[in-house]
Amino acid sequence: MIILDSKKYNKQLCRMDDDMFIPVIDSVLEMNPTEFEKYALQILQDHIKGLNNVKFIHNKVVEAYDGNYQLYGYIEFEVMGVL
């Protein structure tokens, strides 16, 4: 389980205002697939507001009745007391 380090990926965002962002194209094109997955989770993490107990996990395996599924980006959060 990997919890993301926001300091590493914040420099790759070009912010226009609080509600809008534009990813810097050159930095996205230079990422390998794993870096891009983490970057996408970081964008979501930077824009989550008002949720309690939020966890961002990269590369999680979830067990289901029909097999195991690998999730490159997994977000778990609590809303109105329900996790």
N, C-alpha and C positions, 0 to 999 in steps of 0.2 A: 504494500500500500504506500502510495506517495502523496503527501500533502504538498501542494504547490507553494513555492516561494514567490510572493508577489513582487519583491524587489527586482528579481531577474527579468520578468516579462513586462513590467510597467514601462520601461524605456522604449518598447517596441510599439506603443500606441501613440497616435497623434490625436489629441483631444481637441475638439472644436468647442464644445460646451458640456454641461453636466449630463445632457440627455443623448448626445450623439458622439460617435467616435469613428475614426477612419483608420483601419490597419495600414501601416506603412508597407507598401507593396514589396519593396526590395527585401525587407527583413523576412516577410512571409515566404517569398520565393526561395530564400536561402536556407530555410528550415528543413530538417529531415522530418519524416512522418511523426516520430515520437515527439519532437519539439513542437510541431504544429498542433498535435492533440493537446499537449499541455498549455499551449498558447490559447487555444479555443476555450479551454476551461478557465484560464485566467481572465479572459474577456468577460465571461459570465460572472466570475467571482467579483470582478471590479464593479459590476453593474447591479448586483443583488442588493436590494434595500428592504429593510423591514422584516426580514425572516430571522427566526431564532434557530439556534443549533444547526447551522449549515455546515455540511462537510463536502468537500470537493475531492474526489479520489480518481486518480488516473490508473487505468489498466486493472480494473477489478473483475474477478470471475464470480458470476452469480449462478448458484445452483437452482435449477428448475426441475419440474417433474419429467421433462423430456430431454434433459441434458444440461450441460454447463454452457454458459454464455460469457464471452469475454467482452467487457464494456470498456472502451477506451476513455470515456468520460462518464463518471457516475456522480450524481449530485443527490445528497440526502438532506432534507430540511424539515422543519416543524412549522405547521400552520395551524393556528387556533388550538394548540395543545396536541395535535396529532402528528406523529412522526412518520 
